[in-house]
Amino acid sequence: MHRVLLERRLRDVHARLVQARQELAVLDEQLAVVRESADEARVRALVSETPLATHEHNEAERYADVMTRAREALCQTVQDLERRQDELLAAVGSGP
């Protein structure tokens, strides 16, 4: 592959990696808040023992689970981009 093309792909992958890492940082902050809210809802459900409090807790837990899965998917994207970046760096380094 031509060096110019490799370098262009490397810049693209790097930009996507930076963006994914920024999104992951934001998601981590949001997830911390959502988990805290779910914990508070759990305590309220235990103390009040009302159907509404239990429902609120279940909703908060579901939302935290969805966000956790989204975080896992984003982590996988970051790992894939890091691997691709490493491959491109190796190709650029070994090229003519």
N, C-alpha and C positions, 0 to 999 in steps of 0.2 A: 504494500500500500504506500502511496506517496506520502512523504513526510508532511507536506502542507495539509493534506486531508487528515492525517493522524492528529496533527496539532489542532485542527479545527474541531475534530471530534472530542479531543481532550478538553478543550475550552468549554465545549457544550456540556460534557459530562460534569466538569468541575462546577459550572454554573448551576446545573440541576442539583448537584450534591450540596452546594451551599444553600440553595433554596430549601431542599428537603430537611437539612439540619436546622434551619431557622423555623420551619414549620413544626419540627419535632420539639424544639424548645418551647414554642407557644403551646403546643398540645400538652406537653408535660405540666406547664403551669395550670392550664385549664383542668387537666385531669386531677391535679392535686386539690383544686377547689371542689370539683364534683365528688371526689372521694370523701372529702371532709363533710360535704353536705349529705352524702349517703350515710355516713357514720352518725351524724346528728339526727337524721330521720330514723335510723335504727333505734337510737336511744329513746327518741320520742315515742316510737311504736311500742317499745318495751314498757315504758312508763305508763303511757295512756291506755294501752291495750284496746284502742278503738279501730274499727275497720278503716276509717279514713287515714289514720296515722300509718297503719300497716300498708295501705295502698300507696301512700306517699313514699314510704320506705322502699317498697317494691319497684316503683317507678324510678327512684333515684338510683337503686342498684342496677336496674336495667340500663339506664343511661351511662353509668360508670362502666358497665361491661362493654357497651358499644364503643365507648371512647377507648377502652383498653385494647379492644380488637383493632381499632383504627390506629392506635399507637404501634401495636405489633406489626401491622402492615407497613406503616411508615418506617419503622426500624428495618424491616426487610428491604425496603426500597433503598434506604441509606446504605445497607450492606452491599446490595447489588451494584449501586453506583460506585462505591469504594472499590469493589472488585474490578469493575469495568475500567475505572480510572487507573488502577494498578496495571491492568493488561495493556492499556494504551501507553502508559509511561514506559513499560518494558519494551513495547514495540517502537516507540520513538527513540529510546536509548539504544536499541540494537539495530536501528535502521541505518541506511547508507549516509 
